[in-house]
């Protein structure tokens, strides 16, 4: 909007605010005369007439607005909103006349094809001018005409397919279980109309008492192809319950979902269920084998590879009616060499990843150190200059000392944050993980109380690890300090320790504001922080990085629970030997 048109807009807005609608309408006509192709002023004019309840002039202005939307289809929402308001307030005869005027404009090609398509998708058969397409829309409500619909769609454009799907989405009297709808969904997927097909699948699932596995699989598959699971998460409850009752086809899609959300716990569970299905099925076993390779689970892949060969041998034997010869020792040895080479390649890949992480760490560390060092250098140079000119004062010298101390403390604090993962002065011993967590809360209890934060601790077993107890305690210190910085009032921190299948599981939760989605993939990177690094209370972006590194020393993992809605929750898992934990002592 240029300066002159902006002046028109400002004046019209002021007049409208003052309630002087008649003058505002006059100025709007002046603006249209000056800018006849600007669709915006037609919209404003339509709104002014509608505000006056002039149900004859308002739709005429909005029709002109509609004719000029071809290059700005994103403004169609304003027309759609007006149309719904108008048809709910105006008389039936005026509504019919408005629809006829729009239809006439479509037939005269005064409305661009892309805007006509939006009219059909938004308002259905009302603005369908192709009589045969309109017939197909009506026939798509049942399976009786499926063959005719198939013939039509074989040569139909993507827009016509989209029109049929949107027509089905808008239907009120809806039957979810029809072959026609399933066919339309498959066609939409082939034409890559994923969003449209997802909406139809979502409506079908919403009408079913128990969601059809085929529809669940389809919804997840299209989400995967779009690399966006938000719509599926709105329609489905994707949790352990769905995992338990899922068939193989749904399990296949859930693997991709849990991988994309970083939920390693449910990913493990779904792979185990697939392993059961792979016991007697070669195709399923091969699919699972590929998943194992994708997730660098080479030990599992190697075992499954041998199982697949046994299934093949058994099938061959049954088919031939005689004993199939065992594979030769040379073949087995060759396979072992291949597997070792694959493992070596993965090891090299991990080494390269670690070197890249180290490079980023040193780069960030250099940058963070550079700031306080630069501050110190600048202050000293400035003071030297003032001394040379004879204008320095003792107060300024004292201020210099304060600055140097503050900046060196900042450097020292940063080095302290690294000490848990680089210190060689450590005592290796067996220690109780539960006691580590309790001691951290005891040490910080006064600080927590001052901040208005309560904490709870739940345990179902005692777990021991071998290593540096003080170093491991830093995991809890850093997590608690992170939560304290995020929580403002009435804070709660909860820690739960449990064990299952030689694995310690720690849930660390707080009721703070949570971590924004755009930051979730960065939180374990060194020097990533949204806090002020000069505050002296952390903020360098090292807390979670240190936690991640300490846990890695114990072959443990930490991940953010994306499903946790009441703040932030981290899931920590550490493998332990069976003799290192005791069963529940609270029961």
ZIWOLIN-V621341 format. One record per helix or strand of 2 or more residues. SS is the DSSP state (helix for helix, strand for strand). FROM is the first residue (numbers start at 1). TO is the last residue. If there is no record, write none. Layout:
BEGIN
((SS/FROM/TO) (SS/FROM/TO))
END
This chain:
BEGIN
((helix/3/18) (helix/21/34) (helix/39/51) (helix/57/67) (helix/73/89) (helix/92/107) (helix/113/127) (helix/131/139) (helix/146/154) (helix/158/170) (helix/179/190) (helix/194/207) (helix/213/226) (helix/230/235) (helix/240/245) (helix/248/261) (helix/264/277) (helix/282/294) (helix/298/320) (helix/329/388) (helix/394/422) (strand/428/432) (helix/433/450) (strand/453/459) (strand/462/468) (helix/469/486) (strand/491/499) (strand/503/510) (helix/517/519) (helix/543/553) (strand/557/560) (strand/568/575) (helix/578/580) (strand/581/582))
END
